Amino acid sequence: MDGTEDSTATGWRGSREAWLDAAYAALVEEGIDAVKVQALARRLKLSRSSFYWFFETREALLAALADRWEARSTTPLIAATRAYAATETEAMLNVIGCFLRPETFDARLEHAVRGWALGDATMRARLAAADAARLGALRVMLTGWGHAPAEADVRARTVYLVQIGYIAMQADEALATRLMRIPHYVEIYTGRAPSAAEVARFRARFEGDLS
């Protein structure tokens, strides 16, 4: 069944993932106020009652949406800070690379969640916890490469707040331009310039995205 207008007559209710996908689309396109059961039912061309086969309440849907955000942002970023690297500059390239693809850091969802948190105390607390976890992972990575704790904290904040600034400003920067700047970012973040070979390997990971 493809969700066309006769879907309610045939009894198709969609799926949990379909409702969650619709909620995601509404959130990133229009904001949290658009994530309402009736509006999602219209988007999916389903009956409102179909929603309750998969979620007990709208709040349960919002919790699942917040879980998706964590899985598409916090989890991959923390994993990037722990990924194998032979040098500190390679480790920082792993982190920066995480931010360059929506599969590993969903910037549209991050922006929408930050807007959502402005009017929702529960989401605001969850966002604060995520920010703390992300900064903590960056600090651990940097102290592991020999930076003193206070210095590692400032460097971690520099890395993280620059990225959040990109998202908050919805910066329209071509990938080619960002790749050109990345060696300089690495040097600012770590105090060391990446080698030519490290930069070449990093760029090769994104060559397919430049076309």
C-alpha positions as CSV (number, residue, x, y, z in Angstrom):
1,M,0.0,0.0,0.0
2,D,1.4,3.4,-0.9
3,G,-0.6,5.7,1.4
4,T,-2.9,7.1,-1.3
5,E,-6.4,8.5,-0.5
6,D,-8.1,5.1,-0.2
7,S,-5.7,3.9,2.5
8,T,-8.1,4.4,5.4
9,A,-10.8,2.5,3.6
10,T,-8.5,-0.5,3.0
11,G,-7.4,-0.5,6.7
12,W,-3.8,0.4,6.1
13,R,-2.4,2.1,9.2
14,G,1.1,2.9,8.1
15,S,3.9,1.8,10.4
16,R,5.7,3.2,13.4
17,E,8.6,4.3,11.2
18,A,6.3,6.0,8.7
19,W,4.7,8.1,11.5
20,L,8.1,8.9,12.9
21,D,9.4,9.9,9.4
22,A,6.4,12.2,9.0
23,A,7.1,13.7,12.4
24,Y,10.7,14.2,11.5
25,A,9.8,15.9,8.2
26,A,7.3,18.2,9.9
27,L,9.8,19.1,12.6
28,V,12.6,20.1,10.3
29,E,10.4,21.8,7.8
30,E,8.0,23.7,10.0
31,G,9.0,23.3,13.7
32,I,7.6,21.5,16.7
33,D,4.2,23.1,16.5
34,A,3.6,21.2,13.2
35,V,4.2,17.8,14.9
36,K,0.5,17.2,15.7
37,V,-1.3,13.9,15.2
38,Q,-4.0,15.3,12.9
39,A,-1.5,17.1,10.8
40,L,0.7,14.0,10.5
41,A,-2.4,11.9,9.5
42,R,-3.1,14.4,6.7
43,R,0.5,14.2,5.6
44,L,0.4,10.4,5.5
45,K,-3.2,10.3,4.2
46,L,-4.2,8.1,7.1
47,S,-6.9,8.2,9.7
48,R,-6.0,9.9,13.0
49,S,-6.8,6.7,14.9
50,S,-4.1,4.8,13.0
51,F,-1.5,6.8,15.0
52,Y,-2.5,5.1,18.2
53,W,-1.6,1.6,16.9
54,F,2.0,2.7,17.2
55,F,2.2,5.5,19.8
56,E,0.0,5.8,23.0
57,T,0.3,9.6,23.0
58,R,1.8,12.5,21.1
59,E,4.4,12.7,23.9
60,A,5.5,9.2,23.1
61,L,6.0,10.2,19.5
62,L,8.1,13.3,20.6
63,A,10.2,11.0,22.8
64,A,10.9,8.8,19.9
65,L,11.7,11.8,17.8
66,A,14.2,13.0,20.5
67,D,15.7,9.5,20.4
68,R,16.2,9.8,16.7
69,W,18.0,13.1,17.2
70,E,20.4,11.6,19.7
71,A,21.1,8.7,17.4
72,R,21.8,11.0,14.5
73,S,24.0,13.5,16.4
74,T,25.3,12.7,19.8
75,T,26.0,9.0,19.3
76,P,28.0,9.4,16.1
77,L,29.9,12.4,17.4
78,I,31.0,10.6,20.5
79,A,32.0,7.7,18.4
80,A,34.1,10.0,16.2
81,T,36.0,11.2,19.2
82,R,36.9,7.6,20.0
83,A,37.7,6.5,16.5
84,Y,41.2,5.2,15.8
85,A,43.8,7.9,14.9
86,A,47.5,7.7,14.6
87,T,47.9,11.4,15.4
88,E,46.0,14.2,17.1
89,T,45.4,15.9,13.9
90,E,43.9,12.8,12.4
91,A,41.7,12.5,15.4
92,M,40.4,16.0,14.9
93,L,39.8,15.3,11.2
94,N,37.6,12.3,12.3
95,V,35.6,14.7,14.4
96,I,35.3,17.3,11.7
97,G,34.4,14.7,9.2
98,C,31.5,13.6,11.4
99,F,29.9,17.1,11.0
100,L,30.1,17.0,7.2
101,R,27.4,14.4,6.5
102,P,23.8,14.2,7.6
103,E,24.2,10.5,8.3
104,T,26.7,11.2,11.1
105,F,25.4,14.7,12.2
106,D,22.0,15.7,11.1
107,A,22.3,19.5,11.1
108,R,18.7,20.1,10.0
109,L,17.4,18.0,12.9
110,E,19.9,19.6,15.3
111,H,18.6,23.1,14.3
112,A,15.0,22.1,14.7
113,V,15.6,20.5,18.1
114,R,17.3,23.6,19.4
115,G,14.2,25.6,18.3
116,W,12.0,23.0,20.0
117,A,14.0,23.2,23.2
118,L,13.3,27.0,23.5
119,G,9.7,26.3,24.5
120,D,9.9,22.9,26.1
121,A,11.6,22.4,29.4
122,T,12.0,18.7,29.0
123,M,13.6,19.0,25.7
124,R,15.8,21.8,27.0
125,A,17.1,19.6,29.7
126,R,17.8,16.8,27.3
127,L,19.6,19.2,24.9
128,A,21.7,20.5,27.8
129,A,22.7,16.9,28.7
130,A,23.6,16.2,25.1
131,D,25.7,19.3,24.9
132,A,27.5,18.3,28.1
133,A,28.1,14.8,26.8
134,R,29.5,16.0,23.4
135,L,31.8,18.5,25.1
136,G,32.9,15.9,27.6
137,A,33.8,13.5,24.8
138,L,35.8,16.2,23.0
139,R,37.6,17.1,26.2
140,V,38.5,13.5,26.9
141,M,39.9,13.2,23.3
142,L,42.0,16.3,23.7
143,T,43.4,15.4,27.1
144,G,44.2,12.0,25.7
145,W,46.5,13.8,23.2
146,G,48.3,15.6,26.0
147,H,46.4,18.9,26.5
148,A,46.1,20.1,30.1
149,P,42.4,19.9,31.3
150,A,41.8,23.6,31.2
151,E,43.3,24.0,27.8
152,A,41.4,20.9,26.6
153,D,38.2,22.4,27.8
154,V,38.7,25.6,25.8
155,R,39.7,23.8,22.7
156,A,36.7,21.5,23.0
157,R,34.4,24.5,23.3
158,T,36.0,26.1,20.3
159,V,35.4,23.0,18.2
160,Y,31.9,22.5,19.4
161,L,30.7,26.1,19.4
162,V,32.0,26.7,15.9
163,Q,29.9,23.8,14.7
164,I,26.8,24.9,16.6
165,G,27.4,28.3,15.1
166,Y,27.3,26.9,11.6
167,I,24.0,25.2,12.4
168,A,22.4,28.2,14.3
169,M,23.3,30.6,11.4
170,Q,22.4,27.9,8.8
171,A,25.6,28.9,7.1
172,D,25.4,28.3,3.3
173,E,29.0,27.1,2.7
174,A,29.9,24.9,-0.2
175,L,31.6,21.6,0.7
176,A,34.6,22.5,-1.4
177,T,35.0,25.8,0.5
178,R,34.8,24.0,3.9
179,L,37.3,21.4,2.8
180,M,39.7,24.1,1.9
181,R,39.4,25.6,5.4
182,I,39.6,22.4,7.4
183,P,43.4,22.2,7.7
184,H,43.3,25.6,9.3
185,Y,40.5,24.6,11.6
186,V,42.5,21.6,12.7
187,E,45.6,23.7,13.4
188,I,43.5,26.1,15.5
189,Y,41.7,23.3,17.4
190,T,44.8,21.3,18.1
191,G,47.8,23.6,17.8
192,R,49.2,21.4,15.1
193,A,48.9,21.4,11.3
194,P,47.7,18.2,9.7
195,S,50.2,16.6,7.3
196,A,49.6,16.8,3.6
197,A,49.0,13.0,3.5
198,E,46.3,13.3,6.3
199,V,44.6,16.1,4.4
200,A,44.7,14.1,1.2
201,R,43.1,11.1,2.8
202,F,40.5,13.2,4.5
203,R,39.5,14.9,1.2
204,A,39.3,11.6,-0.6
205,R,36.5,10.6,1.8
206,F,34.4,13.4,0.4
207,E,35.4,13.5,-3.3
208,G,32.1,11.8,-4.3
209,D,30.1,14.5,-2.5
210,L,31.8,17.3,-4.5
211,S,30.4,16.4,-7.9
